[in-house]
Amino acid sequence: MTDLVYSSIASVDGYVADERGNFDWAAPSEEVHAAVNDLTRSVGTFLFGRRMYEVLAAWETMETEGEPEVIRDFKGIWLAADKIVYSRTIDEVTTARTRIAREFDPEAVRTMKASSDRDLAIGGPELASHALRAGLVDELQLFAVPAVVGGGTRFLPEDLRLDLELLDERRFENGTVLLRYRIVG
């Protein structure tokens, strides 16, 4: 069985976007981006909510000529993976290897995990909250950015209780810290 991983870049106070929906303060350095790429290489399928998909869909057509290697590398990872977008509002997708699912079905995700030979990654805190509550997420990867934004969209839902086992931690030159946890129990 493969793992379902929830990975995100968030402020030290636990937000992926501030109260205005901005996340420019979370732009990764090349060093952090390389770590994201390394962690993402094992992913065969991304599960996205609509908003996260709309942000990341730019990788499909983004011109990377002349961009740093980490950018070109991530584009290759993005293009090689399957994507499922959970949305009731979009009617078609703009990226290859992508399909729409109207409802998040925990049993369908369990089946996917059991039959996949590569890891699954879930993106977007709202969708991730459903997977976390259903006990589907195996690993949390938090890139904690040295910023406090005071409110906005939370990395984790407020009413969730999880026991975690620290797998790894890593500090980056820009002050970002990666914390990897296995969900226990």
Buried (B, 14 or more C-beta within 10 A) or exposed (E): EBBBBBBBBBBBBBBBBBEEEEBEBBEBBBEBBBBBBEBBBBBBBBBBBBBBBBEBBEBBEEEBEEEEEBBBBBBBBBEEBBBBBBBEEEEEBEBEBBEBBEEBBEEEBBEBBEEBEBBBBBBBBBBBBBBBEBEBBBBBBBBBBEBEBEEBBBBBEEEEEEEBEEEEEEEBEEEBBBBBBBBEE
